[in-house]
Amino acid sequence: LAKTTQPISMDSYEGQEVNITCSHNNIATNDYITWYQQFPSQGPRFIIQGYKTKVTNEVASLFIPADRKSSTLSLPRVSLSDTAVYYCLVGGGYQKVTFGTGTKLQVIP
Amino acid sequence: DTEVTQTPKHLVMGMTNKKSLKCEQHMGHRAMYWYKQKAKKPPELMFVYSYEKLSINESVPSRFSPECPNSSLLNLHLHALQPEDSALYLCASSLMSGTGNSNQPQHFGDGTRLSIL
C-alpha cells in the first residue's frame, strides 16, 4: 500500500482558501486518491476522490499532477466548522485502506 | 446522521465481561469494515468482510471476534479485553467494484466509545 505524508497541522483564518498537500511517492497505477474529514468523536466523512488532473465537487477541489506522486486538497473560503482532521488515503480496490497521520486544520476567527 | 448506525454509542466493561458492538447499514454495500481508533491517532483497520465472508484480519487478537450475520449487519464480539483496548471502534461499509480497479469510498458510522475498566 502506498504510504502518504501530510503536514501534521495547519492554521487558517476564516474566509481564506486552504490547500493541504499529500505526498504519495509510491502510488500504484490503479490507485485512487481519497480524502476524508473527521470531527472529534465522529467517524471520517468522505470529501472527494480522484485519479488524475482535477476533480471538483460542492465542498472541495482535488488537484493531482501528471506524475500523481502528490495531491492537494483545496477548501475554498473555510469557516470555523471546517476545523477538523483531514486524511489523505491512497489505494486501489475496495478492501484495504490505510489512514496516514492526517492534517489537523484549525480555522481561526 | 450517518447511513451507518453503530450501537451502543458508549460502552464501559470490565476485563472479564462479554459484550458486542453492532453495526447496521441499508445501502446495499457488500463490504464492511471494523476499525480501531485511539485518541489523536488515525483509524487502524481490524477486519474486512466481503459478501459476508471475512476477507482480511489484520492480526487482531482473538479477544475480538467479528461476525457478519447478513449483508446489512456486522458485529464485533468482545471478551476478556485489556485496558489498552479502550478506544473508538468504527464500522464502515462500501460498494464493491466489479473490476477491483477503482476505489469505492467508505461510509463510516460515528463509532462506539469503549472503555475497559
Contacts between the chains, C-beta under 8 A, distances in Angstrom:
chain1	res1	chain2	res2	distance
A	30	B	101	4.7
A	30	B	102	8.0
A	31	B	103	7.8
A	32	B	102	6.4
A	32	B	103	3.8
A	34	B	103	5.8
A	34	B	105	6.1
A	41	B	88	7.3
A	41	B	110	7.2
A	41	B	111	7.5
A	41	B	113	7.2
A	42	B	110	5.0
A	42	B	111	7.5
A	43	B	2	6.6
A	43	B	4	7.5
A	43	B	90	5.1
A	43	B	92	7.2
A	43	B	108	3.1
A	43	B	109	5.3
A	43	B	110	5.0
A	43	B	111	5.6
A	44	B	43	6.8
A	44	B	90	7.7
A	44	B	106	7.8
A	44	B	108	5.1
A	45	B	108	7.1
A	46	B	105	4.2
A	46	B	106	7.2
A	46	B	107	7.1
A	49	B	103	6.2
A	49	B	105	6.0
A	87	B	42	6.4
A	91	B	103	6.2
A	92	B	100	7.5
A	92	B	101	6.4
A	92	B	102	7.8
A	92	B	103	6.6
A	93	B	97	6.9
A	93	B	100	4.8
A	93	B	101	7.3
A	93	B	102	7.9
A	93	B	103	7.1
A	94	B	31	5.2
A	94	B	50	7.9
A	94	B	94	5.4
A	94	B	95	7.1
A	94	B	96	5.1
A	94	B	97	5.7
A	94	B	100	7.5
A	94	B	103	6.9
A	94	B	104	4.6
A	95	B	31	6.8
A	95	B	48	5.3
A	95	B	50	6.7
A	95	B	55	6.1
A	95	B	56	6.1
A	96	B	45	6.6
A	96	B	48	6.7
A	96	B	56	6.1
A	97	B	33	8.0
A	97	B	45	6.6
A	97	B	106	6.6
A	98	B	45	7.0
A	99	B	42	3.6
A	99	B	43	5.2
A	99	B	44	7.5
A	100	B	42	6.4
A	101	B	42	6.1
A	102	B	42	5.5
